[in-house]
Amino acid sequence: MTTPGLYHILTISTALFFIGIYGFLTRRNLITLLMCIELILNSVNLNFIAFNKYLWPEKLDGLFFTLFSIAIAAAEAAVAIAIIIHLYRNHHSVDVESAEELKY
């Protein structure tokens, strides 16, 4: 079996990115918005790995950037889930419109 080329991986990454952007712009549920942000971050991680493999295979910079990005995404998800749980306990909803008081 042949390995997929750079253009194939970039096509998948682009599809993930735009699915995440579409979901982020059209959904009103905070948990769905969080999942869309994770899709966008995963498309970026896929780009890091693909460019590292095909442009600089002897270096590990893309892998380290990906690991750092995964750690940041995990911390972001933990904080966002804590905020969503707090919002649900106060308003009994996870819609974006019920989070108006978090603006200021």
Secondary structure as UniProt FT lines:
FT   HELIX           6..26
FT   HELIX           30..55
FT   TURN            57..58
FT   HELIX           61..91
FT   HELIX           97..102
//
